[in-house]
Structure formats: structure tokens, C-alpha cells
Amino acid sequence: MNYDNIIKERVHQYYWEEDLNCATAMLKILAEIFEVKLNLQVIDSAIGMHGAGSFGAQCGLVEGSLMFLGIFGKKQLISHGEIIEKCYNFADKFQKEFGSLLCSELRPEGFKKDNPPHLCEDMTRKAVDFTVNYIMNNNSLSRDCG
């Protein structure tokens, strides 16, 4: 199934209409695509996960994906050890694909007061697509996926 349109629509909606950060947008889009109900506390936990509150640390796109891999892995009855392995492999592949795991290196223009909002919209679409493909192409994660 092609998720390009839903990814494009949701990223735009979550950034421009709801002003969500990248980690929260990632979590919500993945939950919608893979039909996972997220507890409000999970959404709340991602409030500061956009490079550690704009500090420039680990990218929220990575953090949101890793959180979702844990949630989805448990839903798929995958062991803790295997979930940890999936997260490691995801981070390795993400770094190879995008060049870094750090927000300060991935974010166009870095963090400046005069930056326009939502600089990472295009990167977010690519990262969501990357994460969806990672899950869909991983046998133990995708066993119940369409």
C-alpha cells in the first residue's frame, strides 16, 4: 500500500494546523498507519522530544520512531531483546540514510530565532516513509500489517 498521500497530509496538518513537534507527529502518523491506539501519556511524553526541547540532541524523528517501535513491538508480542535489536538496527539504518541521528546536524539551518516555522517538513515526510518501510519490511514487526 502507498502511504505517500496520508504522510504528506498528516505532516502538514500536524505541523501547520496543530503546531506539533516532529516526535509527536511521527508517533501519531505511525499509529494511524499501523492502527495503534496511543495513550495520551505517550503523546504527552513526546512534548519535549524535538532535539531535547530544541537543544539539538537526538532528532525527534528518531525518538518518535523508536518509541513507536517499542509500542508496536510489544503489540506484536516481540521480546524486549528483539525490540532493542530492532531499535538498534533502525538507528543504524536511519543514520546511514540521513547522515546523522542528531537534530543539530539534520535540521536545515539549525536553530536560530529567525528561522521560519517547520523547517523539517520535507525531512519529516521522508523519515516517516523510511520508518513505515522499515516496519513493513521487517518480518516480525510486519506480520499483521496490510
Beta strands, then each sheet from edge to edge (+ up, - down):
end
